[in-house]
Amino acid sequence: MLYTDKEEVVLWMNTVGPYHNRQETYKYFSLPFCVGTKKTISHYHETLGEALQGVELEFSGLDIKFKDEVMQTTYCEIELDKAKRDAFVYAIKNHYWYQMYIDDLPIWGIVGEADENGEDHYLWTYKKLEIGFNGNRIVDVNLTSEGKVKLVPNTRIAMSYSVKWKKSDVKFEDRFDKYLDPSFFQHRIHWFSIFNSFMMVIFLVGLVSMILMRTLRKDYARYSKEEEMDDMDRDLGDEYGWKQVHGDVFRPSSHPMIFSSLIGSGCQIFSVSFIVIIVAMIEDLYTERGSMLSTAIFVYAATSPVNGYFGGSLYAKQGGRRWIKQMFIGAFLIPAMVCGTAFFINFIAMYYHASRAIPFGTMVAVCCICLFVILPLNLVGTILGRNLSGQPNFPCRVNAVPRPIPEKKWFMEPAVIVCLGGILPFGSIFIEMYFIFTSFWAYKIYYVYGFMMLVLVILCIVTVCVTIVFKDRTSFYFGYMAVFSSSLGIMCGAVGYVGTSAFVRKIYTNVKID
């Protein structure tokens, strides 16, 4: 924001927690820190993304004004009884550190340290702030912790701070560059993995295309000869190849309601992923707290018609009649999975008084989004899908009696095919998943969204190729990973189905079948 000289600059205290577990965070003042003397402050409005991510900003009480330097000043004292000392000792033993914000710039500081023997523990009591400004904007903040004081029960510990302002040449739009880690995200291994995935796509697409083109060209030639035969000769001959299953390939699935809901949800997840990555490439969402999550929620709600359109049209093509029930399942499939996992984790966070606990008002807001935004838009998409593309315009008629399926060998069973079919898609993205999960579970800011977009395209191509080849052969950590894995699986399944369906429809369109 823009400041004038001596305008108030707010130091927000966010969370505190162990360094080795980024997801375990608590309110800053859950430790017996004291608050500064200044009490008047404008109310802080948190966004939905901040609330869901456990951002709990509280006013520090420190009096800071723009370009107004402050010499070392005591702002409060801690009456250190045994309970408070034990709390600080526990935090120091577990390497607790805290996070603060000035003008949306994050600052980290360590609570204290122990001596070499681990017997005596010391608290850092002096926050030495150095703030860089360029014109009337803040572009840099640094914290130095000093004033090491031994923790002794029944003593008073004075907490102090100082503020030094310095002119900086850093541009306002580049002020977050210091928090990025180009040596990590743009490492040679990252580039090599992208190149390796790209070469795998070229090889896979070429291999699949060569095999299918040779097979299809040969089969089309044989089918063309059959068309020149008279009816008696044609009846005496047996159908062979993929033409044998022309009467069953477009048969509705055994569970069309669930299947169409999964396909619609997968198409929506793909749309959300594509749009959010594009927005992140343009807007640098990492510069604002909770902006990525807020954007994802908004885009997911706005793309609900995509879910309804694809799910509703597919359900209608498969002869489904309970379309309202299918619409409800499609609309709430992903929200129920995500919210169920989040609420389960929320109970654990509430039990341990962690900052990750979602406020009741935020839960109500999420439920209102599902009921009053996602559901109506999904209904609109379902109606459009049923009316515009809900007719079963298959190139081949479906036989009334299903064709018997011959006995398969063990490696042709669906469970084995699913496992084998996931190897190549996983191999195309696992390096990128490493960088994404590192930023999620560790202290890294992910910003190379161009790589993410390229990997998403590669994943879709590989998934379609693998699916075509295999067709017709039919606590915090575990919670978050289950949601991510399930969503990714639904998206890949939808992408694979859409690509394979287009391919099957294409090859059977060119065959004359009586």
Secondary structure, 3 states (H helix, E strand, C coil): CCCCCCCECCEEEEEEEECCCCCCCEEHHHCCCCCCCCCCCCCCCCCHHHHHCCCCCEECCCCCECCECEEEEEEEEEEECHHHHHHHHHHHHCCEEEEEEECCEEEEEECEEECCCCCCEEEEEEEEEEEEEECCEEEEEEEEEEEEEECCCCEEEEEEEEEEEEECCCCHHHCCHHHCCHHHHCCHHHHHHHHHHHHHHHHHHHHHHHHHHHHHHHHHHHHHHHHHCCHHHHHHCCCCHHHHHCCCCCCCCCCHHHHHHHHHHHHHHHHHHHHHHHHHHHHCHHHCCCHHHHHHHHHHHHCHHHHHHHHHHHHHHCCCCCHHHHHHHHHHHHHHHHHHHHHHHHHHHHHCCCCCCCCHHHHHHHHHHHHHHHHHHHHHHHHHHHHHHCCCCCCCCCCCCCCCCCCCCHHHCHHHHHHHHCHHHHHHHHHHHHHHHHHHHCCCCCCCHHHHHHHHHHHHHHHHHHHHHHCCCCCHHHHHHHHHHHHHHHHHHHHHHHHHHHHHHHHHHCCCCC
